[in-house]
Amino acid sequence: MEGVKKECNKCQKTDVDFFKCACGNVFYCGRDCQKADWKEHKPVCNYKPETKPKIEEAPQQKEKAEAPSKAENYTKIRKAGDGNFSEIWLVEKKDTKEQYALKIINIQRLRQLHKENDVVMEVHCLNRLADCENVINLHERFKDELSLYLVMEYVPGGELWDRLRSFGFIAESLLKYFFAHLVKAVEVIHSRGIVHRDLKPENVMLDLNNKIKLIDFGTARDLEHPEVKGAGNSARGKRIFEHFVGTPHYMAPECVRNRDSNKKSDVWSLGCILYQFIAGYPPYLGGSDYLIFQKSQEKAAIFDSFLFGPEARELIELTLERDFEKRISLDDVKKHAYFKDVDFENIISYEEAVKKISPFEEFLIGVKEKLSNLNGNEEESINNIINQSKEGLKQRTDFDEALQAKGQKWLGLLKRQARAHWHLEDFDWHA
């Protein structure tokens, strides 16, 4: 194709990013144009899908045949997200009017990234966890010439990450409420032999009752069915790194070194998440994946005393033990003194957790909300909000001297978090 002018074979656009059809002979500006042009292009397309491995069926494990279904059975409402090889849409099924999350996976892009087995693993895990209330439910799957489709439960509350982004939870009762549910969810999948391997706030969804749903099992590992394997990570034609999977901020040292990945690896990720719940950012930060890995392998996490009490710090340090054989277990996490006021078998309701928010926490949450919802000059607005909050703090006669001092430290942290949130500077625990 060298020397040929690039333009979309359907709409003839020339000033956008293109990708090739699998046959390598024509370009498209997007999946919609490719799909719309397929009837015209199909007769001359020399792509032979029968020579490629089947993606929709695990080669390691046969599944029951499913009733045929088509994307035309669903009406798109709005786009909800993007992945490396997929799009997520909120859709409505035409006959029942029920809403679902439709994951549309581009087969060509999936093969380019050598991630076919990640789809196999996700479907396998969701089938095995179909009766778990804290795991997203898979309703059906089907495919056409260009895409694979996973029709999943729609969880309208958004990502947990949206609740704690940049600032953390501040209120300890809410923090413990969500973390207790997260621990229980991980406990259930571990009881089935499944290790998630990519636990992070973005992979935890919330329903309208503030209950959690784990998603994204493409990089998971099933210890009870080792014959079903994910894609891992590798360059084309190179050795596969089976355990080097996950997101750098939350990856356990044994995964970074590609030595192992097990239930204790998820415990490390939970420790990073608990740290982020409290402080707004995970414990190991860096300008590149390499720097993050270097810190998590070599440096101790930083604990500001006004943020982390002795029990919280001890628990997190036990979860961030670099030797997974010495790392605390999930059961020991539940029994730790930090959670002495949490009944994991009868977790309080979200409404009860809200009632436990103290006036001091409520004051700081109000500042957080103002900093999260700026409209205009962020630099000036942040300074104004923090200065006004410092004056407001001084006028709170119900806050004793210790809370006044703690509040001033909190406002300093909130200012740094807000500047990072609005991309005015990078956040660093050493700053």
Protein Blocks (a to p, Z undefined) as FASTA:
>chain_A
ZZiacddfklopakbccdddfkopaccfbfklmmmmmmmmmmmpcbdfklpccfkbcfkb
ccdddddddfklpccfbdcbdcfkbccdddddfklopacddddddfklmmmnopmmmmmm
mmmmmmmmmmpmkbccdfbdcddfkbccddddddfkbpfklmmgonanopamlmmmmmmm
mmmmmmmmmmnopafklacfklpccdfkopacdehjllgccfklmmbccebjadehiacd
fklgcjfklpcfklmnomaccfklmmmmmmmmmmmmmnopafbdcfbfklmmmmmmmpcc
dddfklmcfklmmmmmmmmpfblklpccfklmmmpmklmmpcfklccdfklmmmmpcfkl
mmmmmmmmmmmmggcjfklmmmmmmmmmmmmmmmmmkbcfklmmmmmmmmmmmmmmmmmm
nopaccdfkZZ
